[in-house]
């Protein structure tokens, strides 16, 4: 897989939105149930000042994935912990894009002074869990029936990576 990964800019929001909404629609990568709008993503973008990086992967001039460091908590005791989001376009899943994104985001996290990155994922997302484990995350635990998605309760796995 020959992709380029770089820091995202506001001009990338439409491409990020397209990939994000695919992930929402496919029901494997998020607890979000409804597609996001451009306005939703602009609000989200406004929360990603330094050191909360957003990266985007391109195959040619088409965005095929993105990931971000998000605030874990507003408590000062948690200031060196970031939450992770990662999404890969349907057309490029299983082709190494997620691995590339997570490796570059780990570098961004270390450069931003973070000590740990955490994530919460659908426990049934076996491909995602394998990606996270391959990228240095370990499973911390599973929240049983932690969220309701499409009328059914789903389990959510918590994972962490010490940097």
C-alpha positions as CSV (number, residue, x, y, z in Angstrom):
1,X,0.0,0.0,0.0
2,X,1.6,3.2,-1.1
3,X,-0.2,6.0,0.7
4,X,0.9,9.3,2.0
5,X,0.0,10.5,5.5
6,X,0.1,14.1,6.6
7,X,-1.4,16.4,9.1
8,X,-4.9,17.4,8.1
9,X,-6.0,20.9,7.2
10,X,-9.5,22.4,7.3
11,X,-9.5,21.9,3.5
12,X,-9.6,18.2,4.1
13,X,-12.8,18.2,6.1
14,X,-15.1,17.1,3.2
15,X,-12.9,14.1,2.6
16,X,-12.6,13.3,6.3
17,X,-16.4,13.6,6.5
18,X,-16.9,11.1,3.6
19,X,-14.7,8.5,5.3
20,X,-16.3,9.1,8.7
21,X,-19.8,8.7,7.4
22,X,-18.8,5.4,5.7
23,X,-17.7,4.2,9.2
24,X,-21.0,5.3,10.8
25,X,-23.0,3.7,8.0
26,X,-21.1,0.4,8.3
27,X,-21.7,0.0,12.0
28,X,-18.3,-1.5,12.8
29,X,-16.2,1.4,14.0
30,X,-18.3,3.8,16.0
31,X,-21.3,4.1,18.3
32,X,-22.5,7.1,16.3
33,X,-25.8,6.2,14.6
34,X,-26.5,9.1,12.4
35,X,-24.3,10.6,9.6
36,X,-22.4,13.8,10.5
37,X,-22.8,17.1,8.7
38,X,-20.2,19.5,7.6
39,X,-21.2,21.8,10.5
40,X,-20.7,18.9,12.9
41,X,-17.2,18.3,11.6
42,X,-16.3,22.0,11.8
43,X,-17.3,21.9,15.5
44,X,-15.1,18.8,15.9
45,X,-12.2,20.4,14.0
46,X,-12.4,23.4,16.4
47,X,-11.5,21.0,19.3
48,X,-8.3,19.9,17.6
49,X,-5.8,22.5,18.5
50,X,-2.2,21.6,19.5
51,X,-1.4,18.9,20.6
52,X,-4.6,17.2,19.4
53,X,-3.4,16.2,15.9
54,X,-5.6,15.0,13.0
55,X,-3.8,13.0,10.3
56,X,-5.2,12.0,6.9
57,X,-4.0,9.3,4.5
58,X,-4.2,9.7,0.8
59,X,-4.0,7.3,-2.1
60,X,-3.2,9.8,-4.9
61,X,-5.5,12.7,-4.3
62,X,-8.3,10.8,-2.6
63,X,-8.5,10.5,1.2
64,X,-8.6,6.9,2.3
65,X,-8.4,7.3,6.0
66,X,-7.8,9.6,9.0
67,X,-7.1,9.5,12.7
68,X,-7.1,11.9,15.5
69,X,-6.0,12.5,19.0
70,X,-8.9,13.8,21.1
71,X,-9.3,15.1,24.6
72,X,-9.7,12.3,27.1
73,X,-10.7,14.5,29.9
74,X,-10.6,18.2,30.9
75,X,-9.1,17.3,34.3
76,X,-5.5,18.4,34.6
77,X,-4.5,15.0,36.0
78,X,-5.4,13.5,32.6
79,X,-3.6,16.1,30.5
80,X,-1.1,13.5,29.2
81,X,-3.7,11.1,28.0
82,X,-5.3,11.3,24.6
83,X,-8.3,9.4,23.2
84,X,-8.0,8.0,19.7
85,X,-10.3,7.9,16.6
86,X,-9.3,6.1,13.4
87,X,-11.4,5.5,10.2
88,X,-10.4,3.9,7.0
89,X,-12.4,4.1,3.7
90,X,-14.2,0.9,2.7
91,X,-12.1,0.6,-0.4
92,X,-8.9,0.5,1.6
93,X,-9.7,-1.5,4.7
94,X,-7.3,-4.4,5.3
95,X,-4.6,-2.8,3.2
96,X,-2.3,-1.3,5.8
97,X,-3.8,2.3,5.9
98,X,-4.8,2.0,9.6
99,X,-1.4,0.7,10.5
100,X,0.3,3.6,8.8
101,X,-2.0,6.1,10.4
102,X,-1.6,4.7,13.9
103,X,2.2,4.6,13.6
104,X,2.3,8.3,12.6
105,X,-0.2,9.3,15.2
106,X,1.9,7.6,17.9
107,X,4.8,9.8,16.8
108,X,2.5,12.9,16.9
109,X,1.3,11.9,20.4
110,X,4.8,11.5,21.8
111,X,5.8,14.8,20.2
112,X,2.8,16.4,21.8
113,X,3.8,15.3,25.2
114,X,1.3,12.5,25.7
115,X,2.1,9.6,27.9
116,X,-0.8,7.3,26.9
117,X,-3.4,6.9,24.2
118,X,-6.7,5.2,24.9
119,X,-9.6,4.1,22.8
120,X,-13.0,2.5,23.2
121,X,-14.2,0.3,20.3
122,X,-17.0,-2.1,19.6
123,X,-15.9,-5.4,21.0
124,X,-17.3,-7.3,18.0
125,X,-15.0,-5.3,15.7
126,X,-12.4,-8.1,15.4
127,X,-10.5,-6.4,12.5
128,X,-10.2,-3.1,14.5
129,X,-9.0,-4.9,17.7
130,X,-6.4,-6.8,15.7
131,X,-5.2,-3.5,14.2
132,X,-5.0,-1.9,17.6
133,X,-3.1,-4.8,19.1
134,X,-0.7,-4.9,16.2
135,X,-0.1,-1.2,16.8
136,X,0.9,-1.7,20.5
137,X,-2.5,-1.3,22.3
138,X,-3.5,-3.8,25.0
139,X,-7.0,-4.6,26.1
140,X,-7.9,-3.2,29.5
141,X,-11.4,-4.6,29.8
142,X,-14.8,-4.9,28.2
143,X,-17.8,-2.9,29.3
144,X,-20.8,-5.3,28.9
145,X,-23.9,-3.9,27.2
146,X,-22.3,-0.5,27.4
147,X,-24.2,1.2,24.6
148,X,-27.3,0.8,22.5
149,X,-26.8,0.8,18.7
150,X,-29.7,0.0,16.3
151,X,-31.9,-1.1,19.2
152,X,-29.5,-3.6,20.7
153,X,-27.0,-3.4,23.5
154,X,-23.3,-3.8,22.4
155,X,-20.2,-4.4,24.4
156,X,-17.3,-1.9,24.2
157,X,-13.7,-2.7,24.7
158,X,-11.3,-0.3,26.4
159,X,-7.7,-0.4,25.1
160,X,-4.5,1.6,25.9
161,X,-1.0,2.2,24.7
162,X,1.7,3.6,26.8
163,X,4.1,5.7,24.7
